[in-house]
């Protein structure tokens, strides 16, 4: 018998929009509807982030969320994602969304994402 994930050719993504990065941080700590790997969006601060215990921005601006430490020498996106207990696909999705919204990406992520600097 096929499960829903076997039957459909798409992946569901959960997005959560907030008025501020402070609100996003607080909600990611206590709202059970927000799960690790979900995308957090704060339009007013031009921030797109990934939810986890310490939610972190993929955008140049992080506000009250965490910024990523510089990648270790030789570290690729898959290794970085594993170290944060999220998926590389979560990074790619959040970065793509930030780009579509016109928000500058965290410059240290650009080489890991194989995206043009724009």
N, C-alpha and C positions, 0 to 999 in steps of 0.2 A: 504494500500500500504506500502511495506517495504522501509525503508530508507537504505542507504548504511551501516550505523552502525548496523542495524538489520540484514542485509543480510550476513555480513562477520564476521567470528569468530576470528578476530584479532584487535589489537589496533594500530593505527598509532602513531609513535613516531618521533618527530623532533629533529635532532642532528645538532649542529652548531660547526664547528671546527675552531680554531683560532691559530695564531702564538704565542700569549702571553695572559696571564690573563688580562693584561691591555687592549688589543684589545677586549677581550671577554666582559669585563666590559663596555667599551665604546659602543660596538655594542648593548649590551642588553639595553642600555639607549636610543638609537636613531633608531635602525633598526626595523621597524614595522613587519618584517618577523619573529622576535624572540618574542615568546609569553611566558607568565608565565607558568612554568612547563616544558618548553623545556630543553633539555640536552645540556650543553656547554662542549666542550672537548678541552683541551690544551695538546697535546701529549708531547711537549718539556718541560713542567713543571710538568708533571704527575698529572694533575688536571682534575677532572670531577665535574661539578657543575650543579645547577638548576637555570634557568633563572627566574627572577622576578625583581621588582624594585631595590632590593639590592641582586644581584646574589650571591649565597653562594655555597661553595665547600662541597662535601660529602667526599672528600679525605683528608688525613692528611695535605697535602700541599694545601694552598689556593691562594698563590701568591697575586695578586692585588684584588682578589675577597674577599667576606666576609667569615669569619669562623662562625660557629654556636656557640651560647652561650650554656653552659652546660644545659642539660634538667632539668626541675624542678622536684623535688621529685614526683614520681608517674606518671610522664608524659609519655605517650606512643607515638608511631609513628604517630598515627592518630591525636592526639591532637597537636603534634608539627607541622605536616603538615597543619592542619587547621589554626594554629596561623600565618603561613607564606603564607597562601592563595594558597597552592599547594596541591597536593594529596599524600597520602602515597605511591601510586603506582609510583609517580615520584621519590621518594626517593629510593624505591626498584630497579627501573630500573637503575638509575644513579649509585647506589652502585654495582649492578650486572655488569654493564659495566666497572666500575673502577676495580673490581676484575678480570674480564676477561683480562683487559689490564695490570694487575699486579701492579696497583697503590694502595698503602696503604690507607685504609679508615680512616676517622676521628674516633679515638678510642671511643669517646663518643656516636657515632651512632651505633656501633656494637651491644650493648645489645638491642637497640630499633628495630633493623632489624632482630633479631633472626638469626644472621649469625655467624659462627665460626670465631674466631679472626685471624686465619692463621698466 
